[in-house]
Amino acid sequence: TIAGTGEADDSELRDLTRRLWVGVALSIPLVMLAMGPMIGIHEPFGLQPRPRGWIEFALGTPVVLWVGWPILHKFWLSLAHRALNMYSLIGLGVALAYLFSLAAVLAPGLFPASFHEHGRVGVYFEAAAVIVSLTLLGQLLELRGRSKTSAAIKAMLGLSPKTARRLATDGSEADVPLSEVQVGD
């Protein structure tokens, strides 16, 4: 909650939502570029294989580095604290796919000839971007679920009675605030 206002702080929810929409907006054309050749579209959007790698780099980099920052940060923390978890695996997969792809675009000559296909080394920017986007979607759904659960619990607490009926020793009844109820009443 925001101090002194009683309102829930939804800044994390808004931030994750914004990141997710940017990730989805960039990942869709990225997946179309990367997967086009696998479904028979050899030059998606009329792009040759080598320039397509640069476009995939341009689309995938903001998804991995900005959209995926919360995931990469948790990945780094899991390594720094030597407490491996889900983010260790996700971060490792995303980082390796991105770094391999970066090397393939910037220095394709470092790779053996068997890695080259249609004049370029295959890149995995789309895999890194989709993993980031799906993980962020999961985080967003979890955050929304926790928020709704918290709101439901608060609503239930609001249903608790504010007064109690106290029986006096003479048998009479009186409604009193809960704060005045004592053990034995």
C-alpha positions in Angstrom: 0.0 0.0 0.0 1.0 3.6 -0.5 2.0 5.0 2.9 -0.8 7.0 4.5 -3.4 6.6 1.7 -4.7 3.0 2.2 -4.5 2.5 -1.6 -2.7 -0.4 -3.2 0.6 0.4 -4.9 0.1 -1.0 -8.4 3.3 0.5 -9.9 4.9 -3.0 -10.3 1.8 -4.2 -12.1 1.8 -1.2 -14.4 5.5 -1.6 -15.1 5.2 -5.4 -15.9 2.1 -4.7 -18.1 4.0 -2.0 -20.1 7.0 -4.3 -20.5 4.9 -7.2 -21.6 3.1 -5.1 -24.3 6.4 -3.9 -25.6 7.8 -7.4 -25.6 4.8 -8.8 -27.5 4.8 -6.0 -30.0 8.5 -6.6 -30.8 8.3 -10.4 -30.5 5.5 -11.0 -33.1 7.4 -9.6 -36.1 10.6 -11.2 -34.7 9.0 -14.6 -34.7 7.5 -14.0 -38.2 11.0 -13.2 -39.5 12.7 -16.1 -37.8 10.1 -18.8 -38.5 9.1 -17.7 -42.0 11.8 -19.8 -43.7 10.6 -22.9 -41.8 7.1 -22.6 -43.3 8.3 -21.9 -46.8 8.6 -18.1 -46.8 12.4 -17.9 -47.6 12.6 -14.1 -47.6 10.0 -12.9 -45.0 9.2 -9.2 -45.7 11.5 -9.4 -48.7 14.6 -9.6 -46.5 17.7 -11.6 -47.4 19.2 -13.8 -44.7 22.1 -11.6 -43.7 20.2 -8.3 -43.2 17.4 -10.3 -41.6 19.9 -11.1 -38.8 20.4 -7.4 -38.1 16.7 -6.8 -38.0 16.2 -9.7 -35.6 19.0 -8.2 -33.5 17.2 -4.8 -33.5 13.9 -6.3 -32.5 15.3 -8.8 -30.0 17.7 -6.6 -28.1 15.1 -4.3 -26.4 13.0 -7.4 -25.5 15.9 -9.1 -23.9 17.6 -6.1 -22.3 14.7 -3.8 -21.3 11.6 -6.0 -21.2 13.6 -8.8 -19.7 15.4 -6.7 -17.2 13.4 -7.9 -14.1 14.1 -11.5 -15.2 17.8 -10.8 -15.8 18.1 -9.0 -12.5 16.6 -12.0 -10.7 19.0 -14.3 -12.6 22.0 -12.2 -11.5 20.8 -12.3 -7.9 20.3 -16.1 -8.0 24.0 -16.4 -9.2 25.3 -13.8 -6.8 23.7 -15.4 -3.8 24.4 -18.9 -5.0 20.7 -19.8 -4.6 19.8 -21.3 -8.0 16.1 -21.2 -8.9 13.8 -20.9 -11.8 15.3 -17.5 -12.8 18.7 -19.2 -13.0 17.5 -21.5 -15.7 15.5 -18.9 -17.6 18.3 -16.3 -17.4 20.9 -18.8 -18.5 18.8 -19.8 -21.5 18.0 -16.2 -22.5 21.5 -15.0 -22.0 23.1 -17.8 -24.0 20.6 -17.6 -26.9 21.1 -13.8 -27.0 24.9 -13.9 -26.8 25.2 -16.7 -29.3 23.0 -14.7 -31.7 24.9 -11.5 -31.1 28.2 -13.3 -32.0 26.5 -14.8 -35.1 25.5 -11.4 -36.3 28.6 -9.4 -35.4 31.3 -12.0 -36.1 29.9 -14.9 -38.3 33.4 -15.7 -39.3 34.1 -17.1 -35.8 31.8 -20.0 -36.5 32.7 -23.1 -38.6 31.3 -23.6 -42.0 28.9 -26.2 -40.8 27.1 -23.4 -38.8 26.5 -21.3 -41.9 23.2 -21.7 -43.8 22.0 -19.5 -46.7 24.9 -17.0 -46.1 24.5 -16.6 -42.4 24.8 -18.3 -39.0 21.4 -19.1 -37.5 20.3 -16.8 -34.7 18.0 -17.3 -31.7 16.9 -13.8 -30.9 13.3 -14.9 -31.3 13.7 -17.7 -28.8 15.2 -15.4 -26.2 12.4 -12.8 -26.8 9.6 -15.3 -26.6 11.0 -16.8 -23.4 11.2 -13.4 -21.9 7.7 -12.4 -23.0 6.2 -15.7 -21.7 8.0 -15.5 -18.4 6.9 -11.9 -18.0 3.3 -13.0 -18.8 3.6 -15.6 -16.0 4.9 -13.0 -13.6 2.1 -10.6 -14.5 -0.6 -13.2 -14.0 0.9 -14.2 -10.6 1.0 -10.6 -9.5 -2.6 -10.0 -10.6 -3.6 -13.2 -8.7 -1.8 -12.1 -5.5 -3.4 -8.6 -5.8 -6.9 -10.1 -6.2 -6.3 -12.5 -3.3 -5.1 -9.7 -1.1 -8.2 -7.6 -2.0 -10.5 -10.5 -1.2 -8.8 -11.1 2.2 -9.2 -7.3 3.0 -12.8 -7.5 1.9 -13.4 -10.5 4.2 -11.7 -8.7 7.1 -14.1 -5.8 6.5 -17.0 -8.2 7.0 -15.9 -8.9 10.6 -18.3 -7.5 13.2 -17.5 -4.2 14.8 -19.6 -4.9 17.9 -20.4 -7.9 20.1 -23.5 -8.6 22.3 -22.4 -8.9 25.9 -24.4 -10.8 28.5 -24.3 -9.2 31.9 -24.5 -11.2 35.1 -28.1 -10.1 35.6 -29.0 -11.7 32.2 -29.3 -8.4 30.3 -27.7 -7.9 26.9 -25.9 -4.9 25.5 -24.1 -4.3 22.2 -20.6 -3.1 22.9 -17.6 -2.3 20.6 -15.2 -5.2 20.2 -12.4 -3.2 21.8 -14.4 -3.3 25.1 -14.9 -7.0 25.2 -12.9 -8.7 27.9 -12.0 -12.4 28.5 -14.9 -14.0 30.3 -17.6 -11.7 28.9 
